[in-house]
Amino acid sequence: MTELTTAPLRVAREGDPPPPRRHLLAISDLDRNSVDRLLGTATTIARSLDREVKKLPALRGRLVVNLFYESSTRTLSSFDLAAKRLSADTMALRSSGSSVDKGESLKDTALTLAEYDPDVIVIRHPHIGAPQFVANVTHAHIVNAGDGKHQHPTQALLDLYTMREALGRLDGVHVAIVGDVLHSRVARSLIQALALVGARATLVGPPTLIPRGVESLGCEVSTDIADIEAADVVYVLRMQRERMDAGAAYVPSLREYAAEWGVTSQRLRPSQIVMHPGPMNRGVEIAPDVADSAVSLISEQVRSGLVVRMAVLYDLLAGGPGDDARPLEVA
């Protein structure tokens, strides 16, 4: 990828440092060519999902560690299955029930995991910059599976893949991102990814949930829910109550938010498609009939997550932009 970020290494062991490793820490690590390469690899991988034997031998003997300090269903399960479908060994560590509960620091956890010599560490953490920190103290390739309100790059990539499969293009696509942008790492990554591929993003929501100066990322802003009608894709975000400051009144109530900003069938036109990164709050940011309708690509996003995360793992360990990259072969 334009070389998925090459983070400087502070090697925990004595001796000569290993060569720099490529990482995927943020969308800003990518260029258009690397996005096209990743989505192309994901398309190749998708063909393997229709076979009776779905496992590929591409990463046999490699170790992928999933280190999750926050709750996750889709991201954790898809990274775990992605590694296994590529024949890699996997290990999952959640903060709950681990030494983190006893007060172990992120550095000591990372150094402990480094002794198992993992090839990739996939990390989700509530603090911005945690993936970069782990990259600095281990020899593994690092994939950011979400850090605070900062970035969630593989979600943005799977969303691009889903849109391209549905619309046949990315250039010129208009996406309305609706809801709690202020607390959303998904929105930040997606805004940057859409700009990278020539698509257009409009943020729609109450002023209290739109970050100041977000237009600098290359998007437009609206506080009128009617403006979603102009978009090709309506991308719905949930209210991230777990990230909101205690006592802060971002909206009067969830009921009023749903009435004013919820995505309903009456606010959509027939040719639009609807997406949501999950988990959904039905009846709040999205009406149940919209979530379950033919225009919803929410299930397709889950399937896309598997093939795109397979593509990312393969790209880091065997593919990539170099002369020694091995094209993925799917019989």
C-alpha positions as protocol buffer text, in pm:
chain_id: "A"
residue {
  index: 1
  type: MET
  ca { x: 0 y: 0 z: 0 }
}
residue {
  index: 2
  type: THR
  ca { x: 166 y: 340 z: -24 }
}
residue {
  index: 3
  type: GLU
  ca { x: 323 y: 156 z: 209 }
}
residue {
  index: 4
  type: LEU
  ca { x: 76 y: 108 z: 487 }
}
residue {
  index: 5
  type: THR
  ca { x: 243 y: 309 z: 761 }
}
residue {
  index: 6
  type: THR
  ca { x: 599 y: 209 z: 836 }
}
residue {
  index: 7
  type: ALA
  ca { x: 625 y: 287 z: 1207 }
}
residue {
  index: 8
  type: PRO
  ca { x: 966 y: 330 z: 1370 }
}
residue {
  index: 9
  type: LEU
  ca { x: 1058 y: 34 z: 1584 }
}
residue {
  index: 10
  type: ARG
  ca { x: 1186 y: 52 z: 1937 }
}
residue {
  index: 11
  type: VAL
  ca { x: 1290 y: -309 z: 1972 }
}
residue {
  index: 12
  type: ALA
  ca { x: 1226 y: -465 z: 2308 }
}
residue {
  index: 13
  type: ARG
  ca { x: 1513 y: -715 z: 2278 }
}
residue {
  index: 14
  type: GLU
  ca { x: 1884 y: -652 z: 2254 }
}
residue {
  index: 15
  type: GLY
  ca { x: 2054 y: -687 z: 1920 }
}
residue {
  index: 16
  type: ASP
  ca { x: 2008 y: -545 z: 1575 }
}
residue {
  index: 17
  type: PRO
  ca { x: 1660 y: -415 z: 1497 }
}
residue {
  index: 18
  type: PRO
  ca { x: 1465 y: -600 z: 1228 }
}
residue {
  index: 19
  type: PRO
  ca { x: 1369 y: -425 z: 905 }
}
residue {
  index: 20
  type: PRO
  ca { x: 1070 y: -188 z: 933 }
}
residue {
  index: 21
  type: ARG
  ca { x: 728 y: -350 z: 910 }
}
residue {
  index: 22
  type: ARG
  ca { x: 426 y: -223 z: 717 }
}
residue {
  index: 23
  type: HIS
  ca { x: 116 y: -144 z: 921 }
}
residue {
  index: 24
  type: LEU
  ca { x: -242 y: -33 z: 860 }
}
residue {
  index: 25
  type: LEU
  ca { x: -305 y: 231 z: 1124 }
}
residue {
  index: 26
  type: ALA
  ca { x: -516 y: 488 z: 937 }
}
residue {
  index: 27
  type: ILE
  ca { x: -665 y: 563 z: 597 }
}
residue {
  index: 28
  type: SER
  ca { x: -400 y: 833 z: 557 }
}
residue {
  index: 29
  type: ASP
  ca { x: -148 y: 548 z: 519 }
}
residue {
  index: 30
  type: LEU
  ca { x: -305 y: 457 z: 183 }
}
residue {
  index: 31
  type: ASP
  ca { x: -314 y: 599 z: -166 }
}
residue {
  index: 32
  type: ARG
  ca { x: -556 y: 525 z: -451 }
}
residue {
  index: 33
  type: ASN
  ca { x: -335 y: 252 z: -594 }
}
residue {
  index: 34
  type: SER
  ca { x: -315 y: 66 z: -265 }
}
residue {
  index: 35
  type: VAL
  ca { x: -692 y: 90 z: -215 }
}
residue {
  index: 36
  type: ASP
  ca { x: -748 y: -47 z: -566 }
}
residue {
  index: 37
  type: ARG
  ca { x: -503 y: -329 z: -497 }
}
residue {
  index: 38
  type: LEU
  ca { x: -672 y: -423 z: -171 }
}
residue {
  index: 39
  type: LEU
  ca { x: -1020 y: -415 z: -321 }
}
residue {
  index: 40
  type: GLY
  ca { x: -896 y: -620 z: -616 }
}
residue {
  index: 41
  type: THR
  ca { x: -752 y: -883 z: -380 }
}
residue {
  index: 42
  type: ALA
  ca { x: -1081 y: -886 z: -189 }
}
residue {
  index: 43
  type: THR
  ca { x: -1268 y: -949 z: -516 }
}
residue {
  index: 44
  type: THR
  ca { x: -1039 y: -1244 z: -589 }
}
residue {
  index: 45
  type: ILE
  ca { x: -1090 y: -1379 z: -239 }
}
residue {
  index: 46
  type: ALA
  ca { x: -1468 y: -1344 z: -267 }
}
residue {
  index: 47
  type: ARG
  ca { x: -1468 y: -1609 z: -538 }
}
residue {
  index: 48
  type: SER
  ca { x: -1327 y: -1859 z: -288 }
}
residue {
  index: 49
  type: LEU
  ca { x: -1628 y: -1817 z: -59 }
}
residue {
  index: 50
  type: ASP
  ca { x: -1849 y: -1998 z: -308 }
}
residue {
  index: 51
  type: ARG
  ca { x: -1632 y: -2311 z: -310 }
}
residue {
  index: 52
  type: GLU
  ca { x: -1704 y: -2617 z: -99 }
}
residue {
  index: 53
  type: VAL
  ca { x: -1357 y: -2588 z: 56 }
}
residue {
  index: 54
  type: LYS
  ca { x: -1318 y: -2223 z: 150 }
}
residue {
  index: 55
  type: LYS
  ca { x: -975 y: -2232 z: 314 }
}
residue {
  index: 56
  type: LEU
  ca { x: -673 y: -2095 z: 129 }
}
residue {
  index: 57
  type: PRO
  ca { x: -314 y: -2196 z: 215 }
}
residue {
  index: 58
  type: ALA
  ca { x: -173 y: -1846 z: 165 }
}
residue {
  index: 59
  type: LEU
  ca { x: -68 y: -1772 z: 526 }
}
residue {
  index: 60
  type: ARG
  ca { x: 1 y: -2120 z: 659 }
}
residue {
  index: 61
  type: GLY
  ca { x: 243 y: -2105 z: 954 }
}
residue {
  index: 62
  type: ARG
  ca { x: 173 y: -1738 z: 1032 }
}
residue {
  index: 63
  type: LEU
  ca { x: 31 y: -1615 z: 1365 }
}
residue {
  index: 64
  type: VAL
  ca { x: -237 y: -1344 z: 1391 }
}
residue {
  index: 65
  type: VAL
  ca { x: -319 y: -1210 z: 1738 }
}
residue {
  index: 66
  type: ASN
  ca { x: -644 y: -1023 z: 1799 }
}
residue {
  index: 67
  type: LEU
  ca { x: -600 y: -790 z: 2096 }
}
residue {
  index: 68
  type: PHE
  ca { x: -934 y: -626 z: 2184 }
}
residue {
  index: 69
  type: TYR
  ca { x: -978 y: -382 z: 2471 }
}
residue {
  index: 70
  type: GLU
  ca { x: -1334 y: -293 z: 2362 }
}
residue {
  index: 71
  type: SER
  ca { x: -1642 y: -501 z: 2290 }
}
residue {
  index: 72
  type: SER
  ca { x: -1679 y: -624 z: 1935 }
}
residue {
  index: 73
  type: THR
  ca { x: -1881 y: -877 z: 1741 }
}
residue {
  index: 74
  type: ARG
  ca { x: -1832 y: -810 z: 1370 }
}
residue {
  index: 75
  type: THR
  ca { x: -1474 y: -684 z: 1370 }
}
residue {
  index: 76
  type: LEU
  ca { x: -1330 y: -946 z: 1603 }
}
residue {
  index: 77
  type: SER
  ca { x: -1513 y: -1240 z: 1448 }
}
residue {
  index: 78
  type: SER
  ca { x: -1429 y: -1133 z: 1093 }
}
residue {
  index: 79
  type: PHE
  ca { x: -1057 y: -1085 z: 1165 }
}
residue {
  index: 80
  type: ASP
  ca { x: -1046 y: -1422 z: 1341 }
}
residue {
  index: 81
  type: LEU
  ca { x: -1222 y: -1598 z: 1054 }
}
residue {
  index: 82
  type: ALA
  ca { x: -1019 y: -1406 z: 795 }
}
residue {
  index: 83
  type: ALA
  ca { x: -693 y: -1536 z: 941 }
}
residue {
  index: 84
  type: LYS
  ca { x: -827 y: -1891 z: 963 }
}
residue {
  index: 85
  type: ARG
  ca { x: -957 y: -1885 z: 605 }
}
residue {
  index: 86
  type: LEU
  ca { x: -600 y: -1797 z: 500 }
}
residue {
  index: 87
  type: SER
  ca { x: -470 y: -2093 z: 708 }
}
residue {
  index: 88
  type: ALA
  ca { x: -298 y: -1874 z: 969 }
}
residue {
  index: 89
  type: ASP
  ca { x: -291 y: -1962 z: 1338 }
}
residue {
  index: 90
  type: THR
  ca { x: -490 y: -1725 z: 1557 }
}
residue {
  index: 91
  type: MET
  ca { x: -498 y: -1614 z: 1919 }
}
residue {
  index: 92
  type: ALA
  ca { x: -759 y: -1381 z: 2069 }
}
residue {
  index: 93
  type: LEU
  ca { x: -708 y: -1176 z: 2384 }
}
residue {
  index: 94
  type: ARG
  ca { x: -982 y: -960 z: 2534 }
}
residue {
  index: 95
  type: SER
  ca { x: -906 y: -719 z: 2813 }
}
residue {
  index: 96
  type: SER
  ca { x: -1187 y: -866 z: 3024 }
}
residue {
  index: 97
  type: GLY
  ca { x: -1063 y: -1176 z: 3202 }
}
residue {
  index: 98
  type: SER
  ca { x: -697 y: -1111 z: 3117 }
}
residue {
  index: 99
  type: SER
  ca { x: -410 y: -954 z: 3311 }
}
residue {
  index: 100
  type: VAL
  ca { x: -545 y: -615 z: 3202 }
}
residue {
  index: 101
  type: ASP
  ca { x: -808 y: -662 z: 3474 }
}
residue {
  index: 102
  type: LYS
  ca { x: -520 y: -682 z: 3720 }
}
residue {
  index: 103
  type: GLY
  ca { x: -375 y: -350 z: 3607 }
}
residue {
  index: 104
  type: GLU
  ca { x: -126 y: -464 z: 3342 }
}
residue {
  index: 105
  type: SER
  ca { x: -24 y: -182 z: 3110 }
}
residue {
  index: 106
  type: LEU
  ca { x: -63 y: -189 z: 2732 }
}
residue {
  index: 107
  type: LYS
  ca { x: 317 y: -193 z: 2699 }
}
residue {
  index: 108
  type: ASP
  ca { x: 357 y: -499 z: 2918 }
}
residue {
  index: 109
  type: THR
  ca { x: 72 y: -678 z: 2742 }
}
residue {
  index: 110
  type: ALA
  ca { x: 229 y: -600 z: 2404 }
}
residue {
  index: 111
  type: LEU
  ca { x: 574 y: -715 z: 2518 }
}
residue {
  index: 112
  type: THR
  ca { x: 423 y: -1038 z: 2650 }
}
residue {
  index: 113
  type: LEU
  ca { x: 250 y: -1106 z: 2319 }
}
residue {
  index: 114
  type: ALA
  ca { x: 571 y: -1021 z: 2134 }
}
residue {
  index: 115
  type: GLU
  ca { x: 738 y: -1322 z: 2296 }
}
residue {
  index: 116
  type: TYR
  ca { x: 502 y: -1546 z: 2095 }
}
residue {
  index: 117
  type: ASP
  ca { x: 650 y: -1390 z: 1779 }
}
residue {
  index: 118
  type: PRO
  ca { x: 320 y: -1293 z: 1612 }
}
residue {
  index: 119
  type: ASP
  ca { x: 323 y: -1188 z: 1249 }
}
residue {
  index: 120
  type: VAL
  ca { x: 24 y: -955 z: 1287 }
}
residue {
  index: 121
  type: ILE
  ca { x: -139 y: -794 z: 1589 }
}
residue {
  index: 122
  type: VAL
  ca { x: -489 y: -663 z: 1528 }
}
residue {
  index: 123
  type: ILE
  ca { x: -575 y: -416 z: 1807 }
}
residue {
  index: 124
  type: ARG
  ca { x: -888 y: -233 z: 1920 }
}
residue {
  index: 125
  type: HIS
  ca { x: -839 y: 12 z: 2203 }
}
residue {
  index: 126
  type: PRO
  ca { x: -1032 y: 303 z: 2358 }
}
residue {
  index: 127
  type: HIS
  ca { x: -730 y: 536 z: 2349 }
}
residue {
  index: 128
  type: ILE
  ca { x: -620 y: 719 z: 2036 }
}
residue {
  index: 129
  type: GLY
  ca { x: -271 y: 615 z: 1927 }
}
residue {
  index: 130
  type: ALA
  ca { x: -265 y: 274 z: 2096 }
}
residue {
  index: 131
  type: PRO
  ca { x: -201 y: 84 z: 1768 }
}
residue {
  index: 132
  type: GLN
  ca { x: 99 y: 308 z: 1691 }
}
residue {
  index: 133
  type: PHE
  ca { x: 232 y: 247 z: 2043 }
}
residue {
  index: 134
  type: VAL
  ca { x: 214 y: -132 z: 1997 }
}
residue {
  index: 135
  type: ALA
  ca { x: 387 y: -93 z: 1660 }
}
residue {
  index: 136
  type: ASN
  ca { x: 671 y: 83 z: 1840 }
}
residue {
  index: 137
  type: VAL
  ca { x: 735 y: -192 z: 2095 }
}
residue {
  index: 138
  type: THR
  ca { x: 688 y: -511 z: 1890 }
}
residue {
  index: 139
  type: HIS
  ca { x: 815 y: -659 z: 1565 }
}
residue {
  index: 140
  type: ALA
  ca { x: 466 y: -746 z: 1436 }
}
residue {
  index: 141
  type: HIS
  ca { x: 265 y: -586 z: 1161 }
}
residue {
  index: 142
  type: ILE
  ca { x: -14 y: -385 z: 1330 }
}
residue {
  index: 143
  type: VAL
  ca { x: -369 y: -342 z: 1206 }
}
residue {
  index: 144
  type: ASN
  ca { x: -585 y: -80 z: 1373 }
}
residue {
  index: 145
  type: ALA
  ca { x: -929 y: -226 z: 1445 }
}
residue {
  index: 146
  type: GLY
  ca { x: -1044 y: 100 z: 1605 }
}
residue {
  index: 147
  type: ASP
  ca { x: -871 y: 343 z: 1842 }
}
residue {
  index: 148
  type: GLY
  ca { x: -1096 y: 575 z: 2039 }
}
residue {
  index: 149
  type: LYS
  ca { x: -1267 y: 835 z: 1819 }
}
residue {
  index: 150
  type: HIS
  ca { x: -972 y: 833 z: 1578 }
}
residue {
  index: 151
  type: GLN
  ca { x: -967 y: 569 z: 1303 }
}
residue {
  index: 152
  type: HIS
  ca { x: -1118 y: 239 z: 1187 }
}
residue {
  index: 153
  type: PRO
  ca { x: -951 y: 187 z: 847 }
}
residue {
  index: 154
  type: THR
  ca { x: -1069 y: -166 z: 765 }
}
residue {
  index: 155
  type: GLN
  ca { x: -1431 y: -59 z: 818 }
}
residue {
  index: 156
  type: ALA
  ca { x: -1385 y: 217 z: 562 }
}
residue {
  index: 157
  type: LEU
  ca { x: -1225 y: -28 z: 317 }
}
residue {
  index: 158
  type: LEU
  ca { x: -1507 y: -279 z: 350 }
}
residue {
  index: 159
  type: ASP
  ca { x: -1757 y: 2 z: 299 }
}
residue {
  index: 160
  type: LEU
  ca { x: -1582 y: 106 z: -23 }
}
residue {
  index: 161
  type: TYR
  ca { x: -1589 y: -255 z: -138 }
}
residue {
  index: 162
  type: THR
  ca { x: -1961 y: -284 z: -60 }
}
residue {
  index: 163
  type: MET
  ca { x: -2041 y: 38 z: -248 }
}
residue {
  index: 164
  type: ARG
  ca { x: -1837 y: -65 z: -550 }
}
residue {
  index: 165
  type: GLU
  ca { x: -2006 y: -405 z: -565 }
}
residue {
  index: 166
  type: ALA
  ca { x: -2350 y: -244 z: -544 }
}
residue {
  index: 167
  type: LEU
  ca { x: -2297 y: 58 z: -772 }
}
residue {
  index: 168
  type: GLY
  ca { x: -2019 y: -62 z: -1001 }
}
residue {
  index: 169
  type: ARG
  ca { x: -1806 y: 244 z: -931 }
}
residue {
  index: 170
  type: LEU
  ca { x: -1663 y: 470 z: -661 }
}
residue {
  index: 171
  type: ASP
  ca { x: -1565 y: 782 z: -856 }
}
residue {
  index: 172
  type: GLY
  ca { x: -1841 y: 1039 z: -830 }
}
residue {
  index: 173
  type: VAL
  ca { x: -2051 y: 848 z: -577 }
}
residue {
  index: 174
  type: HIS
  ca { x: -2227 y: 1078 z: -328 }
}
residue {
  index: 175
  type: VAL
  ca { x: -2253 y: 946 z: 29 }
}
residue {
  index: 176
  type: ALA
  ca { x: -2457 y: 1112 z: 303 }
}
residue {
  index: 177
  type: ILE
  ca { x: -2317 y: 1017 z: 646 }
}
residue {
  index: 178
  type: VAL
  ca { x: -2596 y: 1070 z: 897 }
}
residue {
  index: 179
  type: GLY
  ca { x: -2587 y: 1094 z: 1275 }
}
residue {
  index: 180
  type: ASP
  ca { x: -2326 y: 1106 z: 1548 }
}
residue {
  index: 181
  type: VAL
  ca { x: -2018 y: 1203 z: 1351 }
}
residue {
  index: 182
  type: LEU
  ca { x: -1856 y: 1369 z: 1654 }
}
residue {
  index: 183
  type: HIS
  ca { x: -1785 y: 1039 z: 1832 }
}
residue {
  index: 184
  type: SER
  ca { x: -1741 y: 816 z: 1527 }
}
residue {
  index: 185
  type: ARG
  ca { x: -1405 y: 675 z: 1418 }
}
residue {
  index: 186
  type: VAL
  ca { x: -1593 y: 503 z: 1135 }
}
residue {
  index: 187
  type: ALA
  ca { x: -1702 y: 840 z: 996 }
}
residue {
  index: 188
  type: ARG
  ca { x: -1350 y: 987 z: 1010 }
}
residue {
  index: 189
  type: SER
  ca { x: -1200 y: 694 z: 822 }
}
residue {
  index: 190
  type: LEU
  ca { x: -1484 y: 682 z: 570 }
}
residue {
  index: 191
  type: ILE
  ca { x: -1466 y: 1055 z: 491 }
}
residue {
  index: 192
  type: GLN
  ca { x: -1095 y: 1022 z: 412 }
}
residue {
  index: 193
  type: ALA
  ca { x: -1145 y: 702 z: 213 }
}
residue {
  index: 194
  type: LEU
  ca { x: -1422 y: 853 z: 0 }
}
residue {
  index: 195
  type: ALA
  ca { x: -1205 y: 1154 z: -84 }
}
residue {
  index: 196
  type: LEU
  ca { x: -922 y: 920 z: -178 }
}
residue {
  index: 197
  type: VAL
  ca { x: -1130 y: 739 z: -443 }
}
residue {
  index: 198
  type: GLY
  ca { x: -1301 y: 1044 z: -592 }
}
residue {
  index: 199
  type: ALA
  ca { x: -1630 y: 1012 z: -407 }
}
residue {
  index: 200
  type: ARG
  ca { x: -1820 y: 1288 z: -228 }
}
residue {
  index: 201
  type: ALA
  ca { x: -1925 y: 1292 z: 138 }
}
residue {
  index: 202
  type: THR
  ca { x: -2191 y: 1507 z: 304 }
}
residue {
  index: 203
  type: LEU
  ca { x: -2228 y: 1494 z: 681 }
}
residue {
  index: 204
  type: VAL
  ca { x: -2585 y: 1532 z: 804 }
}
residue {
  index: 205
  type: GLY
  ca { x: -2683 y: 1570 z: 1167 }
}
residue {
  index: 206
  type: PRO
  ca { x: -2754 y: 1804 z: 1456 }
}
residue {
  index: 207
  type: PRO
  ca { x: -2488 y: 2073 z: 1504 }
}
residue {
  index: 208
  type: THR
  ca { x: -2395 y: 1928 z: 1844 }
}
residue {
  index: 209
  type: LEU
  ca { x: -2285 y: 1602 z: 1677 }
}
residue {
  index: 210
  type: ILE
  ca { x: -2082 y: 1748 z: 1389 }
}
residue {
  index: 211
  type: PRO
  ca { x: -1715 y: 1821 z: 1474 }
}
residue {
  index: 212
  type: ARG
  ca { x: -1595 y: 2175 z: 1424 }
}
residue {
  index: 213
  type: GLY
  ca { x: -1372 y: 2216 z: 1123 }
}
residue {
  index: 214
  type: VAL
  ca { x: -1451 y: 1869 z: 984 }
}
residue {
  index: 215
  type: GLU
  ca { x: -1484 y: 2023 z: 638 }
}
residue {
  index: 216
  type: SER
  ca { x: -1104 y: 2026 z: 627 }
}
residue {
  index: 217
  type: LEU
  ca { x: -1121 y: 1651 z: 563 }
}
residue {
  index: 218
  type: GLY
  ca { x: -1282 y: 1722 z: 226 }
}
residue {
  index: 219
  type: CYS
  ca { x: -1653 y: 1684 z: 306 }
}
residue {
  index: 220
  type: GLU
  ca { x: -1963 y: 1900 z: 314 }
}
residue {
  index: 221
  type: VAL
  ca { x: -2188 y: 1958 z: 616 }
}
residue {
  index: 222
  type: SER
  ca { x: -2565 y: 1992 z: 647 }
}
residue {
  index: 223
  type: THR
  ca { x: -2802 y: 2019 z: 941 }
}
residue {
  index: 224
  type: ASP
  ca { x: -3109 y: 1941 z: 728 }
}
residue {
  index: 225
  type: ILE
  ca { x: -3211 y: 1573 z: 718 }
}
residue {
  index: 226
  type: ALA
  ca { x: -3390 y: 1637 z: 386 }
}
residue {
  index: 227
  type: ASP
  ca { x: -3048 y: 1670 z: 221 }
}
residue {
  index: 228
  type: ILE
  ca { x: -2995 y: 1294 z: 235 }
}
residue {
  index: 229
  type: GLU
  ca { x: -3228 y: 1271 z: -64 }
}
residue {
  index: 230
  type: ALA
  ca { x: -2951 y: 1394 z: -296 }
}
residue {
  index: 231
  type: ALA
  ca { x: -2710 y: 1111 z: -208 }
}
residue {
  index: 232
  type: ASP
  ca { x: -2653 y: 778 z: -380 }
}
residue {
  index: 233
  type: VAL
  ca { x: -2574 y: 613 z: -45 }
}
residue {
  index: 234
  type: VAL
  ca { x: -2720 y: 694 z: 296 }
}
residue {
  index: 235
  type: TYR
  ca { x: -2470 y: 580 z: 558 }
}
residue {
  index: 236
  type: VAL
  ca { x: -2626 y: 573 z: 905 }
}
residue {
  index: 237
  type: LEU
  ca { x: -2431 y: 608 z: 1230 }
}
residue {
  index: 238
  type: ARG
  ca { x: -2553 y: 511 z: 1575 }
}
residue {
  index: 239
  type: MET
  ca { x: -2547 y: 735 z: 1879 }
}
residue {
  index: 240
  type: GLN
  ca { x: -2218 y: 650 z: 2051 }
}
residue {
  index: 241
  type: ARG
  ca { x: -2341 y: 699 z: 2405 }
}
residue {
  index: 242
  type: GLU
  ca { x: -2042 y: 516 z: 2553 }
}
residue {
  index: 243
  type: ARG
  ca { x: -1813 y: 791 z: 2419 }
}
residue {
  index: 244
  type: MET
  ca { x: -2025 y: 1086 z: 2524 }
}
residue {
  index: 245
  type: ASP
  ca { x: -1925 y: 1303 z: 2818 }
}
residue {
  index: 246
  type: ALA
  ca { x: -2138 y: 1230 z: 3123 }
}
residue {
  index: 247
  type: GLY
  ca { x: -2403 y: 1496 z: 3169 }
}
residue {
  index: 248
  type: ALA
  ca { x: -2355 y: 1652 z: 2824 }
}
residue {
  index: 249
  type: ALA
  ca { x: -2682 y: 1708 z: 2636 }
}
residue {
  index: 250
  type: TYR
  ca { x: -2601 y: 1641 z: 2271 }
}
residue {
  index: 251
  type: VAL
  ca { x: -2970 y: 1584 z: 2185 }
}
residue {
  index: 252
  type: PRO
  ca { x: -3284 y: 1643 z: 2394 }
}
residue {
  index: 253
  type: SER
  ca { x: -3370 y: 1270 z: 2399 }
}
residue {
  index: 254
  type: LEU
  ca { x: -3336 y: 958 z: 2184 }
}
residue {
  index: 255
  type: ARG
  ca { x: -3705 y: 981 z: 2098 }
}
residue {
  index: 256
  type: GLU
  ca { x: -3663 y: 1334 z: 1969 }
}
residue {
  index: 257
  type: TYR
  ca { x: -3345 y: 1236 z: 1786 }
}
residue {
  index: 258
  type: ALA
  ca { x: -3531 y: 953 z: 1611 }
}
residue {
  index: 259
  type: ALA
  ca { x: -3813 y: 1186 z: 1511 }
}
residue {
  index: 260
  type: GLU
  ca { x: -3581 y: 1457 z: 1379 }
}
residue {
  index: 261
  type: TRP
  ca { x: -3284 y: 1262 z: 1242 }
}
residue {
  index: 262
  type: GLY
  ca { x: -3383 y: 897 z: 1208 }
}
residue {
  index: 263
  type: VAL
  ca { x: -3354 y: 746 z: 860 }
}
residue {
  index: 264
  type: THR
  ca { x: -3703 y: 634 z: 760 }
}
residue {
  index: 265
  type: SER
  ca { x: -3852 y: 510 z: 435 }
}
residue {
  index: 266
  type: GLN
  ca { x: -4035 y: 842 z: 399 }
}
residue {
  index: 267
  type: ARG
  ca { x: -3699 y: 1024 z: 391 }
}
residue {
  index: 268
  type: LEU
  ca { x: -3547 y: 801 z: 123 }
}
residue {
  index: 269
  type: ARG
  ca { x: -3600 y: 787 z: -250 }
}
residue {
  index: 270
  type: PRO
  ca { x: -3632 y: 447 z: -427 }
}
residue {
  index: 271
  type: SER
  ca { x: -3293 y: 444 z: -600 }
}
residue {
  index: 272
  type: GLN
  ca { x: -3086 y: 499 z: -284 }
}
residue {
  index: 273
  type: ILE
  ca { x: -2898 y: 233 z: -89 }
}
residue {
  index: 274
  type: VAL
  ca { x: -2858 y: 232 z: 288 }
}
residue {
  index: 275
  type: MET
  ca { x: -2559 y: 121 z: 494 }
}
residue {
  index: 276
  type: HIS
  ca { x: -2479 y: 97 z: 866 }
}
residue {
  index: 277
  type: PRO
  ca { x: -2155 y: -22 z: 1032 }
}
residue {
  index: 278
  type: GLY
  ca { x: -2341 y: -185 z: 1323 }
}
residue {
  index: 279
  type: PRO
  ca { x: -2446 y: -244 z: 1585 }
}
residue {
  index: 280
  type: MET
  ca { x: -2781 y: -84 z: 1503 }
}
residue {
  index: 281
  type: ASN
  ca { x: -3021 y: 86 z: 1740 }
}
residue {
  index: 282
  type: ARG
  ca { x: -3343 y: 6 z: 1556 }
}
residue {
  index: 283
  type: GLY
  ca { x: -3603 y: 274 z: 1595 }
}
residue {
  index: 284
  type: VAL
  ca { x: -3343 y: 536 z: 1688 }
}
residue {
  index: 285
  type: GLU
  ca { x: -3106 y: 619 z: 1400 }
}
residue {
  index: 286
  type: ILE
  ca { x: -3270 y: 378 z: 1154 }
}
residue {
  index: 287
  type: ALA
  ca { x: -3625 y: 254 z: 1116 }
}
residue {
  index: 288
  type: PRO
  ca { x: -3666 y: -126 z: 1133 }
}
residue {
  index: 289
  type: ASP
  ca { x: -3838 y: -142 z: 795 }
}
residue {
  index: 290
  type: VAL
  ca { x: -3542 y: 39 z: 635 }
}
residue {
  index: 291
  type: ALA
  ca { x: -3286 y: -189 z: 803 }
}
residue {
  index: 292
  type: ASP
  ca { x: -3468 y: -496 z: 669 }
}
residue {
  index: 293
  type: SER
  ca { x: -3555 y: -359 z: 325 }
}
residue {
  index: 294
  type: ALA
  ca { x: -3418 y: -447 z: -17 }
}
residue {
  index: 295
  type: VAL
  ca { x: -3222 y: -120 z: -27 }
}
residue {
  index: 296
  type: SER
  ca { x: -3024 y: -212 z: 286 }
}
residue {
  index: 297
  type: LEU
  ca { x: -2669 y: -339 z: 234 }
}
residue {
  index: 298
  type: ILE
  ca { x: -2604 y: -404 z: 603 }
}
residue {
  index: 299
  type: SER
  ca { x: -2574 y: -781 z: 559 }
}
residue {
  index: 300
  type: GLU
  ca { x: -2353 y: -730 z: 255 }
}
residue {
  index: 301
  type: GLN
  ca { x: -2122 y: -516 z: 470 }
}
residue {
  index: 302
  type: VAL
  ca { x: -2068 y: -810 z: 706 }
}
residue {
  index: 303
  type: ARG
  ca { x: -1973 y: -1038 z: 416 }
}
residue {
  index: 304
  type: SER
  ca { x: -1748 y: -764 z: 274 }
}
residue {
  index: 305
  type: GLY
  ca { x: -1574 y: -736 z: 610 }
}
residue {
  index: 306
  type: LEU
  ca { x: -1449 y: -1092 z: 585 }
}
residue {
  index: 307
  type: VAL
  ca { x: -1300 y: -1068 z: 235 }
}
residue {
  index: 308
  type: VAL
  ca { x: -1153 y: -720 z: 287 }
}
residue {
  index: 309
  type: ARG
  ca { x: -984 y: -822 z: 614 }
}
residue {
  index: 310
  type: MET
  ca { x: -850 y: -1133 z: 443 }
}
residue {
  index: 311
  type: ALA
  ca { x: -710 y: -901 z: 176 }
}
residue {
  index: 312
  type: VAL
  ca { x: -547 y: -674 z: 436 }
}
residue {
  index: 313
  type: LEU
  ca { x: -379 y: -966 z: 618 }
}
residue {
  index: 314
  type: TYR
  ca { x: -258 y: -1114 z: 291 }
}
residue {
  index: 315
  type: ASP
  ca { x: -131 y: -778 z: 166 }
}
residue {
  index: 316
  type: LEU
  ca { x: 74 y: -718 z: 480 }
}
residue {
  index: 317
  type: LEU
  ca { x: 230 y: -1062 z: 491 }
}
residue {
  index: 318
  type: ALA
  ca { x: 258 y: -1179 z: 131 }
}
residue {
  index: 319
  type: GLY
  ca { x: 121 y: -921 z: -113 }
}
residue {
  index: 320
  type: GLY
  ca { x: 191 y: -552 z: -109 }
}
residue {
  index: 321
  type: PRO
  ca { x: 357 y: -313 z: -353 }
}
residue {
  index: 322
  type: GLY
  ca { x: 707 y: -465 z: -362 }
}
residue {
  index: 323
  type: ASP
  ca { x: 875 y: -671 z: -631 }
}
residue {
  index: 324
  type: ASP
  ca { x: 863 y: -978 z: -406 }
}
residue {
  index: 325
  type: ALA
  ca { x: 485 y: -960 z: -362 }
}
residue {
  index: 326
  type: ARG
  ca { x: 299 y: -1279 z: -444 }
}
residue {
  index: 327
  type: PRO
  ca { x: -37 y: -1239 z: -626 }
}
residue {
  index: 328
  type: LEU
  ca { x: -306 y: -1435 z: -448 }
}
residue {
  index: 329
  type: GLU
  ca { x: -416 y: -1740 z: -646 }
}
residue {
  index: 330
  type: VAL
  ca { x: -763 y: -1884 z: -595 }
}
residue {
  index: 331
  type: ALA
  ca { x: -820 y: -2202 z: -792 }
}
